[in-house]
């Protein structure tokens, strides 16, 4: 949600922190064995830190790989419970940037401890800049995490703050060690091996992407997070509500032209919806989800994919998956799909009306959309 965010985030999190309102201090208190000296919330010029529980306690005895892919627009309790469970009830680290506070989602740390867990601790780090990604305190929290959650906001901040830093390395190492990770909205958008980064500012509309797949705002990333289960996907968020099918088709066409051996396909997640993915790449819609997951599976390369020209591509298979179905993100195979269709696009427009036409593109963008 794109707000002036930092002040609102600090006010909300500080007032709901388990340990009450903390005064700004230059560094966290030294830890010892007494309960009274447990780590407290503090503010640093590069990041802010909030804590529920005690991060000094032993970490989980056992963790499992898992991905909670949340489309944004509201929490899905089962997805956070999935992270806590796969983290063995241990230590959770929540990563945010300045603009990532969503008043509809509340205090993730407190909710992990009291609602989605229990967990031993939940630490929240709100990044203000890239320098925070080199801070030993931040890196120590990430190394001690049994589970990680990436909040929403603006994915450009995450790329700018984390790419090429020890935080990027820590996020990749986290999953290599069979620990769960999840993301919502912007936090979800960067989890796939391929991603749309929004580095140009604003948010790419489907109509603009289809009209010119190489327009100046089409900022794409292919070398950030490297999770084997998500190695072939580009993920999009707020999918149906914001009519993002057109732009996801364009993302997929671009990536497949640049990496023809990648077998890249798209995954769109609706608002208030989560796809829970196991170590083998198989995923199911989380209980309590209000929408669907969508797969964009091109059957052939684009016929026109050139700067300054509208996209043309034939035979793009679109598959919708609800609670009764499952999908394998390693292969793109779907069992028990809710619906599917195949569409073609000529000069930026679908060649015929189809059941997915309402989510292809939109003419009106709501004001102040987060």
C-alpha positions as CSV (number, residue, x, y, z in Angstrom):
1,X,0.0,0.0,0.0
2,X,1.7,3.2,-1.1
3,X,1.4,5.6,1.9
4,X,3.8,8.1,3.4
5,X,3.9,4.9,5.5
6,X,6.9,5.2,7.8
7,X,5.2,7.4,10.4
8,X,1.9,5.3,10.2
9,X,3.8,2.1,10.4
10,X,5.8,3.2,13.4
11,X,2.8,4.5,15.2
12,X,0.7,1.3,14.6
13,X,3.5,-1.1,15.4
14,X,4.9,0.7,18.4
15,X,1.5,0.9,20.0
16,X,0.7,-2.8,19.5
17,X,4.2,-4.1,20.3
18,X,4.1,-6.7,23.0
19,X,6.6,-4.7,25.0
20,X,4.9,-1.4,24.8
21,X,6.1,1.8,23.3
22,X,9.9,1.9,23.0
23,X,11.9,5.1,23.0
24,X,14.4,5.5,20.2
25,X,17.8,4.1,21.2
26,X,20.9,3.7,19.1
27,X,21.1,-0.1,19.4
28,X,19.2,-3.0,21.1
29,X,19.9,-3.7,24.7
30,X,22.5,-6.3,25.5
31,X,21.0,-9.7,25.9
32,X,21.4,-11.8,29.0
33,X,19.5,-14.7,30.5
34,X,17.0,-12.6,32.5
35,X,13.5,-12.1,31.1
36,X,13.7,-8.3,32.0
37,X,16.5,-7.9,29.4
38,X,14.7,-9.4,26.5
39,X,15.3,-7.5,23.2
40,X,13.1,-4.5,22.9
41,X,11.8,-2.4,20.0
42,X,14.2,0.4,18.8
43,X,14.7,2.8,15.9
44,X,17.8,3.2,13.8
45,X,18.4,5.7,11.1
46,X,18.5,2.9,8.5
47,X,15.8,0.6,9.9
48,X,13.3,0.2,12.7
49,X,13.0,-3.0,14.8
50,X,10.0,-4.5,16.6
51,X,9.9,-7.7,18.5
52,X,7.4,-10.0,20.1
53,X,8.7,-12.9,22.2
54,X,12.4,-13.7,22.8
55,X,14.7,-14.2,19.8
56,X,17.5,-15.4,22.1
57,X,15.7,-18.7,22.8
58,X,16.7,-21.9,20.9
59,X,15.5,-22.1,17.3
60,X,13.1,-24.7,16.0
61,X,14.4,-28.3,16.0
62,X,12.9,-29.0,12.6
63,X,11.7,-26.8,9.7
64,X,10.3,-27.6,6.3
65,X,10.4,-25.9,2.9
66,X,7.2,-24.1,2.0
67,X,6.1,-21.0,0.1
68,X,3.0,-19.0,1.0
69,X,2.1,-17.0,-2.1
70,X,-0.4,-14.3,-1.1
71,X,-2.1,-12.0,-3.6
72,X,-2.5,-9.1,-1.2
73,X,-5.6,-7.2,-0.4
74,X,-6.1,-8.8,3.0
75,X,-4.7,-11.6,5.2
76,X,-5.4,-15.3,4.7
77,X,-4.9,-16.8,8.2
78,X,-4.2,-20.3,6.9
79,X,-1.2,-19.0,4.9
80,X,0.4,-17.4,8.0
81,X,-0.3,-20.6,10.0
82,X,1.4,-22.5,7.2
83,X,4.6,-20.4,7.7
84,X,4.5,-20.8,11.4
85,X,3.9,-24.5,11.2
86,X,6.7,-25.1,8.6
87,X,9.0,-22.9,10.8
88,X,8.5,-25.4,13.6
89,X,6.9,-22.8,15.9
90,X,10.3,-21.1,16.0
91,X,11.5,-17.6,15.1
92,X,9.8,-15.6,12.5
93,X,11.3,-12.5,10.7
94,X,9.0,-10.1,8.9
95,X,10.6,-7.7,6.4
96,X,9.0,-4.4,5.4
97,X,10.0,-1.2,3.7
98,X,8.9,2.4,4.6
99,X,5.7,2.2,2.6
100,X,4.6,-1.3,3.4
101,X,2.3,-0.7,6.4
102,X,-1.2,-1.9,5.6
103,X,-3.8,-1.0,8.3
104,X,-6.0,-3.8,7.2
105,X,-3.4,-6.4,8.1
106,X,-2.5,-5.3,11.6
107,X,0.7,-6.2,13.5
108,X,2.1,-9.4,11.9
109,X,4.5,-10.0,14.8
110,X,1.7,-9.9,17.4
111,X,-0.5,-12.0,15.2
112,X,2.1,-14.7,14.6
113,X,2.5,-15.0,18.4
114,X,-1.1,-14.9,19.4
115,X,-3.2,-16.0,16.4
116,X,-1.1,-17.9,13.8
117,X,1.4,-19.6,15.9
118,X,2.4,-20.0,18.6
119,X,5.9,-19.0,17.7
120,X,8.9,-18.4,20.0
121,X,9.5,-14.9,18.6
122,X,8.5,-12.6,15.7
123,X,10.9,-9.8,14.7
124,X,9.9,-7.1,12.3
125,X,12.5,-5.0,10.4
126,X,11.3,-1.9,8.5
127,X,14.0,-0.9,6.0
128,X,14.5,2.8,5.3
129,X,17.4,2.4,2.8
130,X,20.0,0.1,1.3
131,X,22.5,0.6,4.2
132,X,20.3,-1.5,6.5
133,X,21.0,-4.5,4.3
134,X,24.6,-4.5,5.6
135,X,23.8,-4.0,9.2
136,X,25.1,-7.0,11.4
137,X,21.9,-6.8,13.5
138,X,19.7,-7.2,10.5
139,X,21.8,-10.1,9.2
140,X,21.8,-11.8,12.5
141,X,18.0,-11.7,12.7
142,X,17.8,-13.3,9.2
143,X,20.3,-16.0,10.0
144,X,18.3,-16.9,13.1
145,X,14.9,-17.0,11.2
146,X,13.1,-20.3,11.1
147,X,10.5,-18.6,8.8
148,X,10.4,-15.3,6.8
149,X,7.5,-13.2,5.6
150,X,7.9,-10.3,3.1
151,X,5.2,-7.7,3.5
152,X,3.4,-5.7,0.8
153,X,4.2,-2.2,-0.4
154,X,6.5,-1.3,-3.4
155,X,8.6,-4.1,-4.7
156,X,11.0,-1.5,-6.1
157,X,12.2,-0.8,-2.6
158,X,13.0,-4.4,-2.0
159,X,15.0,-4.7,-5.2
160,X,16.8,-1.4,-4.6
161,X,17.5,-2.1,-0.9
162,X,18.4,-5.8,-1.2
163,X,19.8,-6.8,-4.6
164,X,23.5,-7.3,-4.4
165,X,23.6,-7.2,-0.6
166,X,23.9,-9.8,2.2
167,X,20.1,-9.7,2.6
168,X,19.7,-11.1,-0.9
169,X,22.2,-13.9,0.0
170,X,20.4,-14.6,3.3
171,X,17.0,-14.9,1.6
172,X,18.4,-17.4,-0.9
173,X,20.2,-19.3,1.9
174,X,17.1,-19.4,4.0
175,X,15.2,-21.6,1.5
176,X,18.3,-23.7,0.7
177,X,18.2,-24.7,4.4
178,X,14.6,-26.0,4.1
179,X,12.9,-23.1,5.8
180,X,9.6,-21.5,4.8
181,X,9.1,-18.1,3.3
182,X,6.0,-16.2,2.2
183,X,5.1,-12.9,0.7
184,X,2.0,-10.7,0.1
185,X,1.5,-8.2,-2.7
186,X,4.9,-6.6,-3.4
187,X,6.5,-9.3,-1.1
188,X,5.0,-11.9,-3.4
189,X,5.9,-10.2,-6.6
190,X,9.7,-10.7,-6.0
191,X,9.5,-14.4,-4.9
192,X,9.6,-15.9,-8.4
193,X,12.9,-16.4,-10.3
194,X,11.5,-13.9,-12.8
195,X,9.7,-10.7,-11.6
196,X,8.3,-7.3,-12.4
197,X,10.1,-4.8,-10.3
198,X,8.2,-1.5,-10.8
199,X,11.5,0.3,-10.7
200,X,10.2,3.0,-13.0
201,X,7.5,4.0,-10.4
202,X,3.8,3.6,-10.6
203,X,2.3,0.2,-11.6
204,X,2.2,-1.2,-15.0
205,X,-1.3,-1.4,-16.5
206,X,-2.2,-4.3,-18.8
207,X,-3.2,-1.9,-21.6
208,X,0.2,-0.2,-21.6
209,X,2.1,-3.5,-21.5
210,X,0.1,-5.0,-24.4
211,X,0.5,-1.8,-26.4
212,X,4.3,-1.8,-26.1
213,X,6.0,-4.7,-24.3
214,X,9.2,-2.7,-24.2
215,X,7.8,0.6,-22.9
216,X,10.0,2.6,-20.4
217,X,8.0,1.4,-17.4
218,X,8.5,-2.3,-18.1
219,X,11.2,-3.1,-15.6
220,X,11.9,-6.8,-15.3
221,X,14.3,-8.9,-13.1
222,X,15.7,-12.3,-13.6
223,X,18.6,-12.6,-11.1
224,X,17.4,-11.9,-7.6
225,X,15.8,-14.8,-5.7
226,X,16.7,-18.3,-6.8
227,X,14.3,-20.9,-5.4
228,X,14.2,-24.2,-7.3
229,X,10.4,-24.6,-6.8
230,X,9.8,-21.1,-8.4
231,X,12.5,-21.4,-11.0
232,X,10.2,-21.2,-14.0
233,X,7.6,-18.7,-12.9
234,X,6.8,-15.0,-12.9
235,X,4.2,-14.2,-10.3
236,X,1.6,-11.4,-10.3
237,X,-0.6,-10.0,-7.6
238,X,-4.1,-8.5,-7.0
239,X,-4.7,-10.4,-10.2
240,X,-8.4,-10.3,-11.1
241,X,-9.4,-7.2,-9.3
242,X,-6.8,-5.1,-11.1
243,X,-7.2,-6.8,-14.5
244,X,-3.6,-7.9,-14.7
245,X,-3.9,-10.8,-17.1
246,X,-2.7,-8.7,-20.1
247,X,0.4,-7.6,-18.3
248,X,1.3,-11.1,-17.1
249,X,1.0,-12.5,-20.6
250,X,3.4,-9.7,-21.7
251,X,5.8,-10.4,-18.8
252,X,5.8,-14.1,-19.8
253,X,6.3,-13.4,-23.5
254,X,9.3,-11.1,-22.7
255,X,11.0,-13.6,-20.4
256,X,10.5,-16.5,-22.8
257,X,12.0,-14.4,-25.7
258,X,15.0,-13.6,-23.5
259,X,15.4,-17.0,-21.9
260,X,13.9,-19.5,-24.5
261,X,15.2,-22.5,-22.5
262,X,13.5,-21.4,-19.3
263,X,10.1,-22.8,-19.9
264,X,8.7,-19.8,-18.2
265,X,5.0,-19.4,-17.3
266,X,2.9,-17.0,-15.3
267,X,1.1,-17.4,-12.0
268,X,-1.5,-14.8,-10.9
269,X,-2.9,-14.7,-7.4
270,X,-6.2,-13.0,-6.6
271,X,-6.7,-10.7,-3.7
272,X,-7.4,-12.3,-0.3
273,X,-6.1,-15.5,-1.7
274,X,-3.0,-17.7,-1.1
275,X,-1.3,-20.6,-2.9
276,X,0.6,-22.9,-0.5
277,X,3.5,-24.6,-2.2
278,X,5.4,-27.7,-1.0
279,X,9.0,-28.7,-1.5
280,X,8.1,-30.7,-4.6
281,X,6.5,-27.6,-6.2
282,X,2.9,-28.7,-5.7
283,X,0.5,-26.0,-4.6
284,X,-3.0,-25.8,-3.3
285,X,-5.3,-22.8,-2.5
286,X,-5.3,-22.1,1.2
287,X,-8.5,-22.5,3.2
288,X,-10.2,-19.2,3.7
289,X,-9.1,-17.8,0.3
290,X,-11.7,-15.7,-1.5
291,X,-10.3,-16.0,-5.0
292,X,-8.2,-18.2,-7.4
293,X,-4.8,-18.8,-8.7
294,X,-4.3,-18.4,-12.5
295,X,-1.7,-19.9,-14.8
296,X,-0.6,-18.3,-18.0
297,X,0.9,-21.1,-20.2
298,X,2.1,-19.9,-23.6
299,X,2.1,-22.7,-26.3
300,X,4.3,-20.9,-28.7
301,X,6.6,-17.8,-28.9
302,X,5.1,-14.4,-29.6
303,X,4.8,-13.5,-33.2
304,X,5.4,-9.7,-32.6
305,X,7.4,-8.7,-29.6
306,X,9.3,-5.5,-30.6
307,X,9.8,-2.2,-29.0
308,X,7.2,0.3,-29.9
309,X,4.8,-2.2,-31.4
310,X,1.7,-4.0,-29.8
311,X,2.1,-7.6,-28.7
312,X,0.9,-10.4,-30.9
313,X,0.9,-14.0,-29.6
314,X,-1.2,-17.0,-30.4
315,X,-2.5,-19.9,-28.3
316,X,-1.9,-18.8,-24.7
317,X,-3.5,-21.3,-22.3
318,X,-5.2,-19.7,-19.3
319,X,-6.1,-22.0,-16.4
320,X,-8.0,-21.1,-13.2
321,X,-7.3,-23.1,-10.0
322,X,-9.6,-23.1,-7.0
323,X,-9.7,-25.1,-3.8
324,X,-10.6,-28.4,-5.5
325,X,-7.5,-28.3,-7.8
326,X,-3.8,-28.3,-7.5
327,X,-0.9,-27.0,-9.6
328,X,2.8,-28.0,-9.9
329,X,5.0,-24.9,-10.2
330,X,7.9,-26.9,-11.5
331,X,6.0,-28.2,-14.5
332,X,2.9,-26.1,-14.9
333,X,0.7,-29.2,-14.7
334,X,-2.8,-28.7,-13.2
335,X,-5.0,-31.3,-11.7
336,X,-8.8,-30.6,-11.5
337,X,-8.8,-27.1,-12.9
338,X,-11.8,-25.0,-12.3
339,X,-11.8,-23.6,-15.8
340,X,-9.5,-23.1,-18.7
341,X,-9.4,-21.4,-22.1
342,X,-7.0,-20.6,-24.8
343,X,-6.7,-17.0,-26.2
344,X,-4.7,-15.2,-28.9
345,X,-3.7,-11.6,-29.0
346,X,-3.2,-9.6,-32.2
347,X,-1.7,-6.1,-32.0
348,X,-2.3,-5.8,-28.3
349,X,-6.0,-6.9,-28.3
350,X,-7.6,-10.4,-27.8
351,X,-8.9,-11.8,-31.1
352,X,-12.2,-12.7,-29.5
353,X,-14.2,-12.4,-26.3
354,X,-13.6,-15.1,-23.8
355,X,-14.3,-15.9,-20.1
356,X,-11.1,-14.1,-19.1
357,X,-11.8,-10.9,-21.0
358,X,-12.8,-9.0,-17.8
359,X,-9.4,-9.5,-16.3
360,X,-7.4,-8.9,-19.5
361,X,-7.1,-5.1,-19.0
362,X,-9.1,-2.2,-17.6
363,X,-9.8,1.3,-18.8
364,X,-10.2,3.0,-15.4
365,X,-7.7,2.9,-12.6
366,X,-9.2,3.7,-9.1
367,X,-7.6,6.7,-7.4
368,X,-5.2,6.1,-4.5
369,X,-4.9,2.5,-5.3
370,X,-2.3,0.9,-3.0
